[in-house]
Amino acid sequence: MDKGFDLIVAIVNRGFSDLVMDAARAAGASGGTILHGRGTGVHEAVQFFGVAIHPEKEIVLILTRTEERHKIMAAIAEGAELNVQGRGLTFSLPVDEVSGIVHLLAADEHKKELPKE
């Protein structure tokens, strides 16, 4: 059952989250949250004086309306050049329930109150 919202997750190399957010905003996203992490994939570790260095990652979380998801994800893929190997990835997850997004829910209520022409 469609609840109306999806969570877009983009995992990119450190320093690329601005590209992700710029592209997402241009495609209609109202904002996002950036978390810091590190890669642990087989091809991620680099040896430096015998010590494995795992590249730092940025995880961008964007809550969006389901109908806007594809457009935003396509913009992220293009803007952050995710078609280039090693740049990162993006995926989405359905969201069953939300609270605290007053600005989005208020806009929905305002639309319901407008008279139909």
Contact map, one row per residue, 1 for C-alpha under 8 A:
111000000000000000000000000000000000000000000000000000000000000000000000000000000000000000000000000000000000000000000
111110000000000000000000000000000000000000000000000000000000000000000000000000000000000000000000000000000000000000000
111110000000000000000000000000000000000000000000000000000000000000000000000000000000000000000111100000000000000000000
011111000000000000000000000000000000000000000000000000000000000011100000000000000000000000000010000000000000000000000
011111100000000000000000000000000000000000000000000000000000001111000000000000000000000000000111000000000000000000000
000111110000000000000000000000000000000000000000000000000000001111001000000000000000000000011110000000000000000000000
000011111000000000000000000000000000000000000000000000000000111100000000000000000000000000011110000000000000000000000
000001111100000000000000000000000000000000000000000000000001111100001000100000000000000001111000000000000000000000000
000000111110000000000000000000000000000000000000000000000011110000000000000000000000000001111000000000000000000000000
000000011111000000010000000000000000000000000000000000000011100000000000000000000000000111100000000000000000000000000
000000001111100000000000000000000000000000000000000000001111000000000000000000000000000111000000000000000000000000000
000000000111110110000000000000000000000000000000000000001110000000000000000000000000001110000000000000000000000000000
000000000011111110000000000000000000000000000000000000111100000000000000000000000000001100000000000000000000000000000
000000000001111110000000000000000000000000000000000000111100000000000000000000000000000000000000000000000000000000000
000000000000111111000000000000000000000000000000000000000100000000000000000000000000000000000000000000000000000000000
000000000001111111110000000000000000000000000000000000000100000000000000000000010000000000000000000000000000000000000
000000000001111111111000000000000100000000000000000000000111000000000000000000000000000000000000000000000000000000000
000000000000001111111100000000000000000000000000000000000000000000000000000000000000000000000000000000000000000000000
000000000000000111111110000000000000000000000000000000000000000000000000000100110000000000000000000000000000000000000
000000000100000111111111000000000000000000000000000000000001000000000000000100110000000000000000000000000000000000000
000000000000000011111111100000110000000000000000000000000001000000000000000100000000000000000000000000000000000000000
000000000000000001111111110000000000000000000000000000000000000000000000000000100000000000000000000000000000000000000
000000000000000000111111111000000000000000000000000000000000000000000001001101110000000000000000000000000000000000000
000000000000000000011111111110000000000000000000000000000000000000000001101100000000000000000000000000000000000000000
000000000000000000001111111111100000000000000000000000000000000000000000000000000000000000000000000000000000000000000
000000000000000000000111111110000000000000000000000000000000000000000000001000000000000000000000000000000000000000000
000000000000000000000011111110000000000000000000000000000000000000000011001000000000000000000000000000000000000000000
000000000000000000000001111111000000000000000000000000000000000000010001000000000000000000000000000000000000000000000
000000000000000000000001111111110000000000000000000000000000010100000001000000000000000000000000000000000000000000000
000000000000000000000000100111110000000000000000000000000000000100000000000000000000000000000000000000000000000000000
000000000000000000001000100011111000000000000000000000000000010000000000000000000000000000000000000000000000000000000
000000000000000000001000000011111100000000000000000000000001111000000000000000000000000000000000000000000000000000000
000000000000000000000000000000111110000000000000000000000001110000000000000000000000000000000000000000000000000000000
000000000000000010000000000000011111000000000000000000000111100000000000000000000000000000000000000000000000000000000
000000000000000000000000000000001111100000000000000000000111000000000000000000000000000000000000000000000000000000000
000000000000000000000000000000000111110000000000000000011110000000000000000000000000000000000000000000000000000000000
000000000000000000000000000000000011111000000000000000011110000000000000000000000000000000000000000000000000000000000
000000000000000000000000000000000001111100000000000001111100000000000000000000000000000000000000000000000000000000000
000000000000000000000000000000000000111110011000000001111000000000000000000000000000000000000000000000000000000000000
000000000000000000000000000000000000011111011000000001000000000000000000000000000000000000000000000000000000000000000
000000000000000000000000000000000000001111111000000000000000000000000000000000000000000000000000000000000000000000000
000000000000000000000000000000000000000111111000000000000000000000000000000000000000000000000000000000000000000000000
000000000000000000000000000000000000000011111000000000000000000000000000000000000000000000000000000000000000000000000
000000000000000000000000000000000000001111111100000001100000000000000000000000000000000000000000000000000000000000000
000000000000000000000000000000000000001111111110000111100000000000000000000000000000000000000000000000000000000000000
000000000000000000000000000000000000000000011111000111000000000000000000000000000000000000000000000000000000000000000
000000000000000000000000000000000000000000001111111110000000000000000000000000000000000000000000000000000000000000000
000000000000000000000000000000000000000000000111111110000000000000000000000000000000000000000000000000000000000000000
000000000000000000000000000000000000000000000011111000000000000000000000000000000000000000000000000000000000000000000
000000000000000000000000000000000000000000000011111100000000000000000000000000000000000000000000000000000000000000000
000000000000000000000000000000000000000000000011111110000000000000000000000000000000000000000000000000000000000000000
000000000000000000000000000000000000000000001111011111000000000000000000000000000000000000000000000000000000000000000
000000000000000000000000000000000000000000001111001111100000000000000000000000000000000000000000000000000000000000000
000000000000000000000000000000000000011100011100000111110000000000000000000000000000000000000000000000000000000000000
000000000000110000000000000000000000011000011000000011111000000000000000000000000000000000000000000000000000000000000
000000000000110000000000000000000001111000000000000001111100000000000000000000000000000000000000000000000000000000000
000000000011110000000000000000000001111000000000000000111110000000000000000000000000000000000000000000000000000000000
000000000011111110000000000000000111110000000000000000011111000000000000000000000000000000000000000000000000000000000
000000001111000010000000000000000111100000000000000000001111100000000000000000000000000000000000000000000000000000000
000000011110000010011000000000011110000000000000000000000111110000000000000000000000000000000000000000000000000000000
000000111100000000000000000000011100000000000000000000000011111000000000000000000000000000000000000000000000000000000
000000111000000000000000000010111000000000000000000000000001111100000000000000000000000000000000000000000000000000000
000011110000000000000000000000010000000000000000000000000000111110000000000000000000000000000000000000000000000000000
000011110000000000000000000011000000000000000000000000000000011111011000000000000000000000000000000000000000000000000
000111000000000000000000000000000000000000000000000000000000001111111000000000000000000000000000000000000000000000000
000111000000000000000000000000000000000000000000000000000000000111111000000000000000000000000000000000000000000000000
000100000000000000000000000000000000000000000000000000000000000011111100000000000000000000000000000000000000000000000
000000000000000000000000000100000000000000000000000000000000000111111111000000000000000000000000000000000000000000000
000001010000000000000000000000000000000000000000000000000000000111111111100000000000000000010000000000000000000000000
000000000000000000000000000000000000000000000000000000000000000000111111110000000000000000000000000000000000000000000
000000000000000000000000001000000000000000000000000000000000000000011111111000000000000000000000000000000000000000000
000000000000000000000011001110000000000000000000000000000000000000011111111100000000000000000000000000000000000000000
000000010000000000000001000000000000000000000000000000000000000000001111111110000000000001100000000000000000000000000
000000000000000000000000000000000000000000000000000000000000000000000111111111000000000000000000000000000000000000000
000000000000000000000011011000000000000000000000000000000000000000000011111111100000000000000000000000000000000000000
000000000000000000111011000000000000000000000000000000000000000000000001111111111100000001000000000000000000000000000
000000000000000000000000000000000000000000000000000000000000000000000000111111111110000011000000000000000000000000000
000000000000000000000010000000000000000000000000000000000000000000000000011111111110000000000000000000000000000000000
000000000000000000110110000000000000000000000000000000000000000000000000001111111100000000000000000000000000000000000
000000000000000100110010000000000000000000000000000000000000000000000000000111111100001000000000000000000000000000000
000000000000000000000000000000000000000000000000000000000000000000000000000111111111001000000000000000000000000000000
000000000000000000000000000000000000000000000000000000000000000000000000000111111111111110000000000000000000000000000
000000000000000000000000000000000000000000000000000000000000000000000000000011001111101000000000000000000000000000000
000000000000000000000000000000000000000000000000000000000000000000000000000000001111111000000000000000000000000000000
000000000000000000000000000000000000000000000000000000000000000000000000000000000111111100000000000000000000000000000
000000000000000000000000000000000000000000000000000000000000000000000000000000000101111100000000000000000000000000000
000000000001100000000000000000000000000000000000000000000000000000000000000000011111111110000000000000000000000000000
000000000111100000000000000000000000000000000000000000000000000000000000000000000100111111000000000000000000000000000
000000000111000000000000000000000000000000000000000000000000000000000000000010000100001111100000000000000000000000000
000000011110000000000000000000000000000000000000000000000000000000000000100110000000000111110000000000000000000000000
000000011100000000000000000000000000000000000000000000000000000000000000100000000000000011111000000000000000000000000
000001111000000000000000000000000000000000000000000000000000000000001000000000000000000001111100000000000000000000000
000001111000000000000000000000000000000000000000000000000000000000000000000000000000000000111110000000000000000000000
001011100000000000000000000000000000000000000000000000000000000000000000000000000000000000011111000000000000000000000
001111100000000000000000000000000000000000000000000000000000000000000000000000000000000000001111110000000000000000000
001010000000000000000000000000000000000000000000000000000000000000000000000000000000000000000111110000000000000000000
001000000000000000000000000000000000000000000000000000000000000000000000000000000000000000000011111000000000000000000
000000000000000000000000000000000000000000000000000000000000000000000000000000000000000000000011111110000000000000000
000000000000000000000000000000000000000000000000000000000000000000000000000000000000000000000000111111000000000000000
000000000000000000000000000000000000000000000000000000000000000000000000000000000000000000000000011111000000000000000
000000000000000000000000000000000000000000000000000000000000000000000000000000000000000000000000011111111000000000000
000000000000000000000000000000000000000000000000000000000000000000000000000000000000000000000000001111111100000000000
000000000000000000000000000000000000000000000000000000000000000000000000000000000000000000000000000011111110000000000
000000000000000000000000000000000000000000000000000000000000000000000000000000000000000000000000000011111111000000000
000000000000000000000000000000000000000000000000000000000000000000000000000000000000000000000000000011111111100000000
000000000000000000000000000000000000000000000000000000000000000000000000000000000000000000000000000001111111110000000
000000000000000000000000000000000000000000000000000000000000000000000000000000000000000000000000000000111111111000000
000000000000000000000000000000000000000000000000000000000000000000000000000000000000000000000000000000011111111100000
000000000000000000000000000000000000000000000000000000000000000000000000000000000000000000000000000000001111111110000
000000000000000000000000000000000000000000000000000000000000000000000000000000000000000000000000000000000111111111000
000000000000000000000000000000000000000000000000000000000000000000000000000000000000000000000000000000000011111111000
000000000000000000000000000000000000000000000000000000000000000000000000000000000000000000000000000000000001111111000
000000000000000000000000000000000000000000000000000000000000000000000000000000000000000000000000000000000000111111100
000000000000000000000000000000000000000000000000000000000000000000000000000000000000000000000000000000000000011111110
000000000000000000000000000000000000000000000000000000000000000000000000000000000000000000000000000000000000000011111
000000000000000000000000000000000000000000000000000000000000000000000000000000000000000000000000000000000000000001111
000000000000000000000000000000000000000000000000000000000000000000000000000000000000000000000000000000000000000000111
